[in-house]
Amino acid sequence: MKKILFIIIVIVLGVLIRLWFGIYHHDEYAETHLFFKYRPTWKWTFYSPIGMSSLELEDLNEEERMEQILFEEFVSSKGMSK
């Protein structure tokens, strides 16, 4: 019984960590940071396809555009990656 309870606790903690924490790749430096998300989402890794280039959001394809929007929502707007 204790083994099953331990497994359930580990699974629940794993899901909570996955939902509330994430990793972002700094858009200027080659650094990776762990951060706390302001709302739960299954997405784990965040990066900026634009980076420090002069590209605009309209220059990106649909997948890269979504990545950039999520990076701005979860990382840039919260004061990280500056």
C-alpha positions, 0 to 999 in steps of 0.5 A: 500500500505504501508503495502505491501511495508513493508512486501516486505522489510522485506522479502527481508531483511530476504533473504539477511540476510540468504544468507550473514550471518551464525552461526558457532559452535566453534570446541573446545569450546561450543560457537556459533558465528554469522559471515558474509559469504564471498559469499552468500549461503543458508546454515545457520549453520556450524559445524566441525564433526571432531572438535578437534579429530584426525579423518581425512576427509577420516574417515567421511561419505559423509554428514559429509565430506561435512559439514567439507569442508564447515566449513573449507571454510567458517570458518577456512580459514577465521581465525575464530574458532581458 
